Structure formats: C-alpha cells, structure tokens
Amino acid sequence: MTTLAPRRPPKHAVPAAPPKARRGVRAEHVALAALLAGTALLYLWNLSSSGYANSFYAAAVQAGSQSWTALLFGSLDAGNAITVDKPPASLWVMGLSARIFGFNSWSLLAPQALMGVASVALLYATVRRRFGPAAGLIAGAALALTPVAVLMFRFDNPDALLVLLLVVAAWAVGRATETASLRWLVLCGVAIGFAFLTKMLQGFLVLPGFALVYLLAAPAGLGRRVSHLLVAGLAVVASAGWFIALVEIWPADSRPYIGGSANDSLLELALGYNGLGRILGGDGNGGGGGGNTGFGGSPGLTRLFGDSMGTEISWLLPAALIALVAGLWFTRRAPRTDGTRAQLLIWGTWLLVTGAVFSFMSGTMHPYYTIALAPAIAALTGIGTVQLWRGRDGLAARSALALMAFATGVWSFVLLSRDPAFLPGLRWVLPAAGVVAAIGLVAGAARRKRAAVVLALAGVLAGAPGTAAWAVATAGQPHSGSIPASGPAAASGGNPGSQSIDGTGTEPDATAEAPGPGAGNGGTTDVPPGDGTTGGTQSDGTQSGGTQSGGTPGGGMGTAGGRTSEELAALLTATTGTWSAAVNGSQSAAELELATGTAVIAIGGWSGGDNSPTLAEFQQYVADGEIGYYIAGGGMGGGPGGGDGTDSAAAQIAAWVEANFTATTAGGSTLYALQAG
C-alpha cells in the first residue's frame, strides 16, 4: 500500500526548503535535544544511589583499574586468579572510565547511562532516515522509557554495551541494504562481533535476520549479495575471534583462569555454559547454571507477557507486533528492494528471533535480559504509528492503527493492575484513551484536522503514560544485586532493585548471592559503600531500605547488617603479597575486594565448581607467601565436581587449610593466617 511509504517531494521540487519547512527543521532539532536531554536526566539522575550495583562486575572493574592484565582479560581480582564468566568488552569501557576518573560509583555507572543516551540517539537517526523525524522521535522515546532499559542503563551489567552495539549493527545493515554497500555491511559484522565479546552468543541472535534482509533486499545481483555476506561473516569472525585466539594462545600459567568454563577455555565457555547451556538447560558446566527458568517464568509463548517479564518489556510489545504484521501486509506487493519492507524486516526479525529464544529457552533466563528486545519494539512502534497515520485515508490502515492504540491501552491497564498501589487512577485512563482513539480512527474522524489532533492525543495517552510512569519509578529506586527488577519498590516485594529468590541455582548475573564467610546459611546483602568509594562501609548494610536479591539482612562477613567488618577489613588491608585473602566463591571475594581495595582469590569461581585454583596451585601460592588469609565459608559449593562438592578444588583446599593452620576469628568470620608471622 503506497500510503505506508514515506512521502517524498517530487523530483522537480526546488532544493531549498521554504521558511515553514526550515522552521520545521528547527522544531525537529529542539524536539531531539529535548529527547536526549530528558533521557540523560532519567539515566544519570542520582545515579550513585545504587552504589556499586552488581558487586560481581564492580569488583572486576576495580581490578581493571589496578591491573592492565586484569582489564584485558576481565579478571575478578587484580592478582589475576580468575575472570568473570563473561567476555570483557563491557568491563573495558567501565575499567577505562575508572582509570581516568578513579574507581567509584559514578565512574562505574555513568558510562552505562551514556551508552543508553547514545542508543536512543542512534535509534532515532536510524528510523528517521527513512520514515521521518516523527517516527524517529517516537522510536527514541519508546526506547528511553522502556522500564528495563532505564534499569540496565543505570546498572553495571554487560547489557548496556550489548544494546548499543546491536543498534549500531541495525543502523549499518540498513545503510548497507539501501545501496548494496559492502563497507556498511562489514561495519555491521564488526559491531556484531564486538557484541559477542560483550555477551557471547546473545549478540549473534540478530545475525540470521540481518543476513536475510540483505540477501532479499539489497539492490545487487544474487552473486554479489552472497559474496558481500561472506565478507561480512569474516568481519564477524575477525572482530570476535581475535580475543578468543589471544586467550587460547596466551600461556595459561600467566593469565587468569576463564571463570565458568570447564577447561579454562573461552571458546568452550561461549559454546557451553554461555551458549547451548542457556538455551537447552541441563546441568551446564563450569559452575552449573542450566535450568534456572523460574526467575523469568516458565518457557512458552506468553513468557514475555508474564509476571516476571511483562512490566520489564511488554508495554508496547502488542503495538509493535501489530505494526509489523500490518506493515508487511501493506508492502507485500512492493519491489524486492523496497526500503520500507527492508526496515520492517530488520527490526521484525530482531524482535521475533530474539523474542522466540527468550520465550522458549530452557536454561537460565532472567527478566532483565529482555532489554535486548527494547530497540526493536521501539523502532516498530515508531515506524508503524507514523506510517499507518499517513495512510489514515484508508480503512485498513486506520483499523490497524486503532488496534495498536486499543491493545496498548488495555495491556497497560493489565500491567499496572499487577501493582494496584502504584498510581491507581492512571490505569483507568489508559484503556479509556485507547477506546476513544480506536473508535475515532475506525469511524474516520482522523481525516478531519481538529479531530485528528484529539485522536493523536488520545493515542499518546493510551500508549505513553504507563511505560513512562514505570520507567520513572525505576529510576527513583536504588538497585543492587544479581537480579535487578524495574518499577516501584512494591513491584519487587518491597525490595527495590531485586527479586526474591529461593537460593537454588547459581550464577553471577542470575541467582542468589553467595553467603558471606562466617554467615552460616545466611545470605549477604552485598551492598557497596554508601558513597561508592573503595574502603567505605554502609551504616546498616542496606541501600535505602533495599537488600541484595537472595540475601537477608544480618548475614555477611563477620558483620552486623551484611557488610565487611572493620576488623576484618583492617586485617586484609595490612597484608602483603598478591592477594589479601582467599575465599570460596566470586560473590564473597567481590564483597571483600570492594570493601578493602585489595585482591582476593575467588576459590572455585562463582559457584565453587571452577577448578581454580587447584590444591597444588593454592599450596604453591601459600608457600610463596602470596596469600594473607583463608576465610572460611562463602561460596556456593557443588559444581561439576559432584553433587555435594566434596571432591571439588574448593573442598580440597578447605580441608587442607583446616588441617594445617589454626583458626581465628575477626568480626564474626573464621579465618586462617597463611603468611608466616
């Protein structure tokens, strides 16, 4: 249907824009500036209230600010005993910020927020290029106000960089498809390769759709299109593979162990624990991880709309799906190279492939992963809204737009009803506005100028306030822990920034926090210092009333309230050698590192199942005087060494230390001095 194509001036039009058009250009610039300024305010305001956010990644950033080797490999500690279980690209960004500005909460989180602003700006530019400024502004605002986007662009997980790189890839493949440009297609491949170095195979989920779009729509012969795709594939391999090759050829005894892997291999980590293990579930490897689906709801077609994920991502998902179906229908007879359909396929395949994987994967799945869907949903919403509005003279286009408004208003009502205490009056406004917009559109009122303004406002009221209110509430809460959640405090059980969990299953970005040394069966609150600086402590171990997901107030490392005690911190900071201490589990090690600014060995990695360090390696470290203390407790245990973890390296080290050194206590923690004197 031709009305879905953007209206362009005739070829004989005068190049210079008339005064009214020039005023329109200025208005567009003002609107864009307002969008970006508002996004920056939303993402940066009171950013340090979350302290170090996810202490697991924060400790790695601190280590990278102290050691270039740690920065390169993504080590959890500056002594380079073990890495985090993700590739290090996002840590490079935050680590360089910490090296330039010093390590603190602001230098840790501000790069994430700025990547969010950049994602919004680039999405605007990508959509505007073909569909005009109105579509670009709607898409940009929709991304900026997606609750899970607000959550993760204010957090230190790898997802912020992943989203930015995927938007860069979509922008580049769109440019490449317009003119069959190999240069732009290679740029797309490079962006996807670095997305792999950010979050491994999740970065590849857009690849099938992007390749299909170029193959179908690029204005070149089939042979040229295929050859271009092969070259772009090589760009993906080169931009992702250089680091894998570096890790594989680097002598293992002079680099950290690859956390989460079964055999100290980054490639195995990508294909196993962070690859097929996520999709297929099972026991996983190198630290467990498969089968933790409860945090994101049961696998199935409606998972993205469920209690765990609905308020994170699905506010505009019905509208985006309707826009995609309508757009593809109206462009069904367009030429092969039609640009409108190509853009719909870029964002549509992104949404459908990634959404299907998230919906049906049997391995670990958590609500905040859905930020990867936000740009596609936002783009389709902006494109569909503007293109269908332009075609409102036709009943079919008006009906599709009416369905978008009605579905969004009703679904926003459902989502807001999940937390009845949050703005109770708002949820009734949204479906009412959606009904008004839908009736007016179907009746054809939008063809009259004054009525069109009213209906446009009604459509905005149906779609924007719900997601915007939830997004602003998200920015108003501090967030810490491994499973942050969007929305007001009541939405996560009165615990801002985290979801309640039962402690089953373990992984750094997924599940319960490790209990701190000396805490017995209690969990740690794992909250960073109140001012976000190394070595400080929080008075009560909490962040503005919130606790760490999976933790309980009162646990921790010889603490009251779940913080590292001053007595224990003083002992660790006074040590000499490479590591101040060794403790079971990455989360316990990270808490100690952030509290003391020292390097701590995380025995067994995140779950206690990594074979690092081995008993022989640990004994050699002790003989060389490189470890100050062994702190009992902590960790998760288990792992590939057996169901109870009795034959794991962590268990062997614990038994050896207990048999050869004398236990003492400090601030409630049981520890063993490993250095002479």
Secondary structure, DSSP 8 states (H G I E B T S, - for coil): -GGGS-----TTS-SS--HHHHHHHHHHHHHHHHHHHHHHHHHHTTGGGGTTSSHHHHHHHHHHHH-HHHHHHTBSSTT-SBB-SS-SHHHHHHHHHHHHH-SBHHHHHHHHHHHHHHHHHHHHHHHHHHH-HHHHHHHHHHHHT-HHHHHHTTS-STHHHHHHHHHHHHHHHHHHHHHT-HHHHHHHHHHHHHHHHHHGGGGGTTHHHHHHHHHHHSSS-HHHHHHHHHHHHHHHHHHHHHHHHHHHHS-GGGS-B-TT-SSS-HHHHHHIIIIIHHHH-SS-SSS--TT--GGG-SSSTTGGGSTTTHHHHTTSHHHHHHHHHHHHHHTTTS-TT-HHHHHHHHHHHHHHHHHHHHHH--S---GGGGGGGHHHHHHHHHHHHHHHHHTTTSHHHHHHHHHHHHHHHHHHHHHHHTSTTSSTTHHHHHHHHHHHHHHHHHHTGGGSHHHHHHHHHHHHHHHHHHHHHHHHHHHTS---SSS---S-GGGGTT-TT-----S-S--TTTS-----TT-TT--------TTSBTT---SSS-BTTB--TT--TT-SSS-SSSS--HHHHHHHHT--SSEEEEEESHHHHHHHHHHHSS-EEEETTTTS-S--S-HHHHHHHHHTT-EEEEEEEES---STT-SS-TTSHHHHHHHHHHHHS-EEEETTEEEEE-S--
